[in-house]
């Protein structure tokens, strides 16, 4: 039994049969979203029943498209920790700061290429991954070791997406490009469902999200809205902030211009590969969420991202990916702009682990050779003991 009622276009509102495999709205070509029979969901599950279930994203099964008879393909994803960041909060003068650490997922992230490859391997499906040549080597290796056919292409992720869109129908492939089908949104939505439960069924006041394709920025409020409709949450949505790199900031540009949707960013550059998305498919939907929640959009420099990555590691012991570190750099911007942060409860969505990237450059470690006295003297000189 599935609780899905239909699939709906997020722009024109057209309804589509949920049993049909669609990528975009047949009437206007825009993004689709899954809709549920929420009164039936509410009648079928309680918070107490939820507490008795095991961890993972499928504890919220009634709010996913998966039916009772469908077998789950899982590596234990979801159920990632909500970490309080007291030392980082003190650094910024913030009362309460949290990070939802999705870098602790089985693939070190929820990013699509590597995840598609390993989950395809898990269920015995062939997988083809097409990525820009600037993709971090660890991400490419992850797809290759799982047996995917990996191709690289000159250009950005938008270039790769256009190739997939042309080739997939001719070869009988299904296009998993970001938000070109309604179901990845449902997976990202579970971040919001988990955060709501982990905060004892309330929402933070401010939420920052590293924004490339922006699925999570659309999915998290969708989850909150569904829980609110069921009576499990009350109050206003958080103020959502999109964070991008200043070398690829189409959402920031469109937000500042008051535009209805984004336009393609020319020559995108940033070492944070997940932010190097010049033309996000859900630009219209993201901008609407930012404005409706009185949030905003910020662009941060490469240097600020790298500095923030070190700051998070040294204050909280988390080696997070540069996309996530961009959120910490954005916090500094918000503070400088005079935003009221001190008494707010702020949520950062850490989307990946730093291990997915080549490590940053550091001085060579100090060698410890020689006599015991020489080793002791060298340690004392190095650490200042």
C-alpha positions in Angstrom: 0.0 0.0 0.0 1.3 3.4 -1.0 0.0 6.7 0.4 0.8 8.6 -2.8 -2.3 10.3 -4.4 -0.8 11.8 -7.5 2.2 13.6 -9.0 1.7 17.3 -9.5 3.4 20.0 -11.6 5.0 22.6 -9.2 4.2 25.4 -11.8 1.0 24.7 -13.7 -0.5 22.4 -11.1 -1.3 19.6 -13.6 -2.0 16.2 -12.1 -0.3 13.1 -13.4 -0.8 9.4 -12.6 1.8 8.4 -10.0 2.2 4.9 -11.6 3.6 6.5 -14.8 7.4 7.0 -14.9 7.7 10.7 -15.8 10.6 13.1 -15.6 8.9 16.5 -16.1 5.4 17.8 -16.5 3.9 16.8 -19.9 2.1 20.0 -20.2 4.7 22.7 -19.4 8.0 20.8 -19.0 8.5 22.0 -15.4 9.4 20.2 -12.2 7.1 17.5 -10.7 6.4 16.7 -7.0 4.8 13.7 -5.3 1.6 14.4 -3.4 0.2 12.2 -0.6 -3.1 11.4 1.0 -2.0 13.2 4.2 -5.2 12.5 6.2 -4.7 8.8 5.5 -1.0 9.0 6.5 -2.0 10.7 9.8 -4.5 8.0 10.5 -2.0 5.2 9.8 1.0 6.3 11.9 1.6 8.1 15.2 4.7 9.7 16.7 4.8 6.9 19.3 4.7 4.2 16.6 7.5 6.1 14.8 9.7 6.0 17.9 9.6 2.2 18.0 11.0 1.9 14.4 14.6 1.4 13.5 16.8 4.3 12.3 17.1 5.3 8.7 15.2 7.3 6.1 12.5 4.6 5.7 11.2 5.0 9.2 9.1 7.7 7.5 7.9 5.2 4.9 4.3 6.5 4.7 5.7 9.8 3.4 7.8 8.2 0.7 6.6 6.7 -2.6 7.6 3.2 -1.5 4.7 0.7 -1.3 4.4 -2.1 1.3 5.1 -4.8 -1.2 8.3 -3.1 -2.6 11.7 -4.4 -1.4 14.0 -1.7 -0.1 17.5 -1.3 -1.6 19.5 0.1 1.3 23.0 0.5 2.7 21.7 2.0 6.0 21.3 5.5 4.7 19.5 8.2 6.6 19.3 8.7 10.4 22.3 10.9 10.3 23.2 12.7 13.5 22.1 16.2 14.5 25.2 17.7 16.1 25.2 20.7 18.4 28.1 23.0 17.6 28.7 24.9 20.9 32.3 26.0 20.2 31.4 27.3 16.7 28.3 29.0 18.1 30.5 30.8 20.7 32.9 31.9 17.9 30.0 33.6 16.1 28.1 34.7 19.3 25.1 32.5 18.5 22.9 30.9 21.2 22.2 27.6 19.4 23.8 26.2 16.3 23.2 22.8 14.9 24.6 20.7 11.9 22.7 17.9 10.3 25.7 15.8 9.2 24.8 13.9 6.1 28.5 13.3 5.5 27.9 10.2 7.7 25.8 8.5 5.1 27.2 5.3 3.6 28.8 7.1 0.6 30.0 10.0 2.6 27.3 12.2 1.1 24.0 12.1 -0.7 25.5 13.3 -4.0 24.0 11.5 -7.0 26.7 10.1 -9.2 28.5 8.0 -6.7 25.3 7.1 -4.8 23.6 6.1 -8.1 26.5 3.8 -8.9 26.7 2.0 -5.5 23.0 1.6 -5.1 22.8 0.3 -8.7 25.4 -2.3 -7.7 23.5 -3.1 -4.6 20.4 -4.2 -6.6 22.2 -5.5 -9.7 21.4 -2.7 -12.2 23.7 -1.2 -14.8 24.6 2.4 -14.2 26.1 5.1 -16.5 27.6 8.2 -14.9 28.6 11.3 -17.0 30.5 13.9 -15.1 32.5 17.1 -15.8 36.3 16.6 -16.0 36.8 18.8 -12.9 34.9 16.3 -10.7 36.9 15.3 -7.6 38.8 12.1 -8.2 37.3 10.4 -5.2 33.8 10.8 -6.6 34.8 9.4 -9.9 36.6 6.4 -8.2 33.5 5.7 -6.1 31.4 5.2 -9.3 34.1 3.2 -11.0 34.7 0.8 -8.2 31.0 0.1 -8.0 31.1 -1.0 -11.7 29.4 2.0 -13.3 30.3 3.1 -16.8 31.9 6.5 -16.2 32.4 9.1 -18.9 33.9 12.6 -18.4 33.1 15.6 -20.5 34.5 19.1 -20.9 32.3 21.7 -19.3 30.0 21.9 -16.3 27.4 19.6 -14.8 24.9 21.4 -17.0 26.9 20.1 -20.0 26.8 16.6 -18.7 23.0 16.9 -18.0 22.4 18.0 -21.6 24.2 15.0 -22.9 22.3 12.6 -20.6 19.0 14.2 -21.7 19.8 13.6 -25.4 21.3 10.2 -25.1 19.1 8.5 -22.4 15.9 8.2 -24.4 17.7 6.7 -27.3 19.3 4.0 -25.2 16.4 3.3 -22.9 18.1 4.8 -19.9 16.3 6.6 -17.1 17.5 10.2 -16.5 18.5 10.7 -12.9 19.7 14.3 -13.4 18.8 16.6 -10.5 15.1 17.2 -10.2 14.4 15.9 -13.7 12.2 13.3 -11.9 10.0 13.7 -8.8 11.5 11.1 -6.5 14.9 12.4 -5.5 13.0 15.3 -4.0 11.3 12.7 -1.7 14.7 11.4 -0.6 16.0 14.8 0.2 12.8 15.7 2.0 13.6 13.1 4.6 16.4 15.4 5.9 13.6 17.8 7.0 11.5 14.9 8.5 14.5 13.7 10.4 15.5 17.2 11.7 11.9 17.7 12.8 11.9 14.5 14.9 15.4 15.1 16.2 14.3 18.6 17.5 11.3 17.0 19.2 8.8 18.1 16.5 9.8 21.7 16.0 11.6 23.6 13.4 14.8 25.8 13.6 14.4 29.5 13.1 17.0 29.8 10.4 18.3 27.1 8.0 21.3 27.4 5.7 21.6 25.1 2.7 24.6 24.7 0.2 22.9 25.3 -3.1 23.9 23.7 -6.4 20.9 21.8 -7.9 19.0 22.8 -4.8 17.0 19.6 -4.3 17.3 19.8 -0.5 16.3 23.5 -0.4 13.0 22.5 -2.1 12.7 19.1 -0.3 13.1 20.1 3.3 10.3 22.7 3.3 8.1 20.1 1.5 8.7 17.7 4.4 7.9 20.4 6.9 4.7 21.4 5.1 3.5 17.8 5.0 4.2 17.3 8.8 2.4 20.6 9.5 -0.6 19.5 7.4 -0.7 16.3 9.6 -0.7 18.4 12.8 2.8 17.2 13.8 4.4 20.6 13.5 3.2 24.1 14.1 4.5 27.6 13.5 6.2 29.2 10.5 8.8 27.6 8.3 12.4 28.5 9.0 14.0 31.4 7.2 15.8 29.6 4.4 19.1 30.8 3.1 20.7 29.5 -0.1 24.5 29.6 0.0 26.6 29.5 -3.2 30.2 30.1 -4.3 30.9 33.5 -5.8 32.2 31.8 -8.9 28.9 30.2 -9.6 26.0 32.0 -7.9 22.9 32.0 -10.2 20.4 31.9 -7.3 22.2 34.7 -5.5 22.1 36.8 -8.7 18.4 36.1 -9.4 17.4 36.8 -5.8 19.2 40.1 -5.7 17.6 41.1 -9.0 14.1 40.2 -7.9 13.9 37.7 -10.8 11.3 35.0 -11.0 13.8 32.3 -12.0 17.5 31.9 -12.5 19.5 32.3 -15.6 22.6 30.3 -16.6 25.8 31.4 -15.0 28.6 31.7 -17.5 32.0 30.1 -16.8 31.2 28.6 -13.4 34.2 28.2 -11.2 34.5 26.8 -7.7 36.5 23.9 -6.1 33.2 22.9 -4.3 31.9 20.6 -7.1 28.4 20.4 -5.6 28.0 24.2 -5.9 29.3 24.2 -9.5 25.7 24.1 -11.1 25.3 27.0 -13.5 21.7 26.5 -14.4 19.6 24.7 -11.6 16.4 23.2 -12.9 14.5 24.3 -9.8 15.6 27.9 -9.8 12.0 29.2 -9.8 11.0 27.0 -6.9 14.0 27.9 -4.8 13.5 31.6 -5.2 9.9 31.3 -4.2 10.9 29.5 -1.0 13.6 32.0 -0.1 11.1 34.9 -0.5 8.2 33.3 1.1 10.2 32.5 4.3 11.9 35.9 4.4 15.3 34.2 3.8 18.0 35.1 1.4 20.9 34.0 -0.8 24.6 34.5 -0.1 27.8 34.0 -2.2 31.1 33.2 -0.5 34.7 33.3 -1.8 36.9 30.3 -2.3 39.3 31.5 0.4 36.4 32.0 2.9 35.2 28.4 2.2 38.7 27.0 2.9 39.1 29.1 6.0 35.7 27.9 7.2 36.6 24.3 6.5 39.6 24.6 8.9 37.5 26.5 11.5 34.9 23.7 11.7 37.5 21.0 12.0 39.4 22.9 14.7 36.4 23.9 16.8 34.2 20.9 16.4 36.3 18.1 15.0 34.3 17.7 11.8 36.1 17.5 8.4 33.2 18.5 6.2 33.1 19.0 2.5 33.7 22.5 1.0 30.0 22.8 0.1 29.1 22.5 3.8 32.0 24.8 4.9 30.4 27.4 2.7 27.5 27.7 5.2 29.9 28.6 7.9 31.5 31.3 5.7 27.9 32.6 5.1 27.3 32.8 8.8 30.1 35.2 9.1 28.5 37.3 6.3 25.1 37.3 8.0 26.7 38.5 11.2 28.6 41.3 9.4 25.3 42.3 7.7 23.7 42.8 11.1 21.3 39.9 10.9 19.7 39.0 14.3 21.6 35.7 14.9 22.5 35.9 18.6 19.2 34.6 19.9 18.2 32.5 16.9 18.4 28.7 16.6 20.3 28.0 13.4 20.5 24.8 11.4 23.3 24.0 8.9 22.9 21.1 6.5 26.3 19.5 6.0 25.9 17.6 2.8 29.1 15.7 2.6 32.3 14.6 4.2 35.7 16.2 3.5 37.1 12.8 2.6 35.3 13.0 -0.7 37.9 15.6 -1.8 41.6 15.7 -2.0 43.0 16.9 1.4 44.0 20.5 1.7 47.7 21.3 1.7 49.5 21.3 5.0 53.1 21.5 6.1 54.8 18.2 6.3 54.4 16.4 9.7 57.4 16.7 12.1 59.6 13.6 11.9 60.4 11.9 15.2 63.7 10.1 14.9 66.7 9.9 17.2 67.2 9.3 20.9 64.4 9.6 23.5 65.9 13.0 24.6 65.9 14.3 21.0 62.3 13.2 20.4 61.2 14.8 23.6 62.9 18.1 22.7 61.4 18.1 19.2 57.9 17.5 20.6 58.3 20.3 23.1 59.5 22.7 20.4 56.7 21.8 18.1 53.8 22.0 20.5 55.2 24.7 22.8 55.1 22.5 25.9 
